[in-house]
Amino acid sequence: MLWAVAAFASGPAVDEPTPEVRAAEIYDNGTLLYDEGLYDDAIAAWQEAYRLSGLHPILLNIANAYERLQRFEEAIAVLNRYRAFARPDEREQIKERVRAIEERMAASKTYVRHGVAPLPIPPLRGPATPREGGPTPD
């Protein structure tokens, strides 16, 4: 009996995917979750994909999901982190997006203070694709 367990445990090795392959799988899972409106779960998947791959455009996806959840401060923090790695031609666009989120955040606080529901979230562009390095249209 012990021999059978030992033989099974030392059987043919299963090839583990490389971190890059695993990151792509997890990234795709996050995209599916985002499309289903499961933004917290998409964030978790994309954070792991980012950890494994180091592909900075994934931060844009994470920021989109935080914005959908109206977790504006977290969205801004992630966008500012992305700015550290952004190409020169992207930096101004990211700064403008941060300003727009700050305006929405201020408006949301004003509405809540006066007992009025906040404005609906405008549609965001779809998740970034790591290979392209930027957001894609819905």
Secondary structure, DSSP 8 states (H G I E B T S, - for coil): -HHHHHHHHTSS------HHHHHHHHHHHHHHHHHTT-HHHHHHHHHHHHHHH--TTHHHHHHHHHHHTT-HHHHHHHHHHHHTT--HHHHHHHHHHHHHHHHHHHHHHHHHHTT----------EEEETTTTEEE--
